[in-house]
Amino acid sequence: MLKNAKNDYTGWLVVIGVVVLLLEILFFNSGLIFSLIFSGGLIYIGRRKAGKKSGKVLFLAGIIFLLISVFSMMTFRFLLLAILLHFIIQYSSSKKNPNKITLDIKESEQAQQKETLIKTKPLFENIFFGQQKTPSSVYEWNDINIQSGIGDTIIDLSYTVLPKGETIIFIRNVIGNIQIQIPYEIEVSVHHTSVVGTTKVFENHQAQVFNQAFHLRTADYDQAEQKVKIFTSLLVGNLEVSRI
């Protein structure tokens, strides 16, 4: 019963949020769409000209305009109020109906053995700004699962030995480009989503620039002994998967 009430509460918040956003766009702030598109355009052009001073200026200007547009939105203020209201309701519910935990302690006849855990250093770290790339010399492979803010990610698999089975690359990025280079003998599966940006997977170019979501894989992926599964998510940026 409580779970259904929470689901209804969350659903109503989403519906009200969408209604507030539509009302704001249609009646109170008709220039919001233009502001968001303009900011996204500046960010995109700035990324394309990242090596030039003008690109950096456009990129920074786009970020500033985007933040100003978001912070001035009525919907953003509603979201903050909804989050605060959510925490107040959760706190009140926890006080009225505290969780009760019953412990059933049984003595083990044999002492349990401790698990042996092996800690490995990841290839990449979660960062907010900056570029990350694999070494330009031989390196030991570890599956990748990272979140990045603003910056590029470059992965070259030709300098490492992939294990048998399925290798995982999972990258979530806000703004930036992702470039992945894969040897010819390795089969590949690509799951990609993005709001703004272009995509190239081998010889396949995705014509859609806005709001992409697709899955591509090579023909022998299921039967391959060595294969790479790639999950990428971008707000603004380009994905390129190529052979090397």
Salt bridges, closest charged atoms under 4 A:
ASP152 OD1 - ARG47 NH2 2.28
GLU166 OE2 - LYS229 NZ 3.64
ASP222 OD1 - ARG217 NH1 2.99
GLU225 OE1 - LYS164 NZ 3.47
